[in-house]
Amino acid sequence: MQIYWVKINKIIQESPEVRTYFLDCPKDFNWEEGSFTHLGLEGFNAEDKPNRNLVRHMSISTLPQENILGITTRIKEQCSEYKTILKNLRVGDQVAIFRTFCNVPLKRENKNIYLLSSGVGLATFRPLILKYLEHANGINHMYSLNIESSKHFLFNDVLESASESNFTAQFVDNRTDYYEKVKKYAVDKDGLFYIVGNDRFLEENIEVLLERGIKPNQIMLDKREQELSRYLAR
């Protein structure tokens, strides 16, 4: 397993609880839109067995052509040991990245794509949106719907710049409005529905979609193949 130790290049406070850590990108490190990596903190591999408390699975919120690796995450005032250490890291400190995979690549099947996310889950979709705006072939229209109760909505710079493309971004701050919009999206029986969020969020969205005739193979989750049956078996 290749482990890359990289320096933190820049830290942006996206909102009171959300930060993006920009990491120097190793020359031979490659990824595609929708990828995640494992982010290890100092000491995670100091013993014979990795210290799992110092490793997290993180979505990559940038594209390779941006020449920097972005990790966007929520850090609350009361947080885990991992997030506490991460919160105290500064520019120039090192972290490890390893085992990078992509579960939600951008499909180009001449259909509409619906990106459904909760809070910082939108970080997974930022690269998909950028890739679509760069090259829209094979996608009729892309919709992004994000629920964020704090009303501190992410990546407005990207989403606002896309307003004249076949792209529609919507933000809501409550579940009632959110699921009403999901139900309207589900009228499209050929659409592809990408979902990112916690388990409860995934399960609620899947239930709404399946009840309205959306098939499991139209639902894309940021999960490894062996995990999908747990969510999509109905």
Buried (B, 14 or more C-beta within 10 A) or exposed (E): EEEBEBEBBEBEEBBEBBBBBBBBBEEEBEBBBBBBBBBBBBEBBEEEEBBEEBBBEBBBBBBBEEEEBBBBBBBEEEBEEBBEBBBEBEEEBBBBBBEBBBBBEBBEEEBBBBBBBBBBBBBBBBBBBBBBBEEBEEBBBBBBBBBBEEEBBBBEEBBEEBEEEBBBBEBBBEEEBBBEBBEEBBEBEEBBBBBBBEEEBBBBBBEBBBEBEBEBEBBBBBBEEEEBEEBBEE
